[in-house]
């Protein structure tokens, strides 16, 4: 059992050596793009939600 676990971790270690990791600059720029895109989507969804809420409120006679 211990031998199988050891072989598993050794093969995982070998595969992790083959991975091409991002540089620090690539990681920072990718994270920045994801963050900006997330903010844009959040703002868009806020306005869609607000607009639909107002529309439904007016259609149902709430205001």
C-alpha positions as CSV (number, residue, x, y, z in Angstrom):
1,X,0.0,0.0,0.0
2,X,2.8,2.4,0.9
3,X,4.6,1.5,-2.3
4,X,1.6,2.5,-4.4
5,X,1.2,5.8,-2.6
6,X,4.9,6.5,-3.1
7,X,4.7,5.6,-6.8
8,X,1.7,7.9,-7.2
9,X,3.5,10.9,-5.6
10,X,6.6,10.3,-7.6
11,X,4.7,10.3,-10.8
12,X,2.8,13.4,-9.7
13,X,6.2,15.1,-9.0
14,X,7.5,14.1,-12.5
15,X,4.4,15.5,-14.2
16,X,4.6,18.7,-12.2
17,X,8.2,19.2,-13.5
18,X,6.8,19.1,-17.1
19,X,4.3,21.9,-16.5
20,X,5.2,25.3,-18.0
21,X,4.4,27.7,-15.2
22,X,3.6,31.4,-15.8
23,X,6.2,34.0,-15.1
24,X,5.4,36.6,-12.4
25,X,4.6,39.2,-15.0
26,X,2.3,36.9,-16.9
27,X,0.5,35.9,-13.7
28,X,0.0,39.6,-12.6
29,X,-1.3,40.7,-16.0
30,X,-3.6,37.7,-16.3
31,X,-5.0,38.3,-12.8
32,X,-5.5,42.0,-13.7
33,X,-7.5,41.1,-16.8
34,X,-9.6,38.7,-14.8
35,X,-10.2,41.2,-12.1
36,X,-11.2,44.0,-14.5
37,X,-13.5,41.7,-16.5
38,X,-15.1,40.5,-13.3
39,X,-15.8,44.1,-12.3
40,X,-17.3,44.9,-15.7
41,X,-19.6,41.9,-15.6
42,X,-20.7,42.8,-12.0
43,X,-21.6,46.3,-13.1
44,X,-23.4,45.0,-16.1
45,X,-25.4,42.5,-14.1
46,X,-26.2,45.2,-11.5
47,X,-27.8,47.4,-14.1
48,X,-29.7,44.6,-15.8
49,X,-31.0,43.5,-12.4
50,X,-31.9,47.0,-11.4
51,X,-33.6,47.6,-14.8
52,X,-35.6,44.4,-14.6
53,X,-36.6,45.1,-11.1
54,X,-37.9,48.5,-12.0
55,X,-39.7,47.2,-15.1
56,X,-41.5,44.4,-13.1
57,X,-42.3,46.9,-10.3
58,X,-43.9,49.3,-12.8
59,X,-45.7,46.5,-14.7
60,X,-47.2,45.1,-11.4
61,X,-48.1,48.6,-10.1
62,X,-45.7,48.8,-7.2
63,X,-44.6,52.4,-7.8
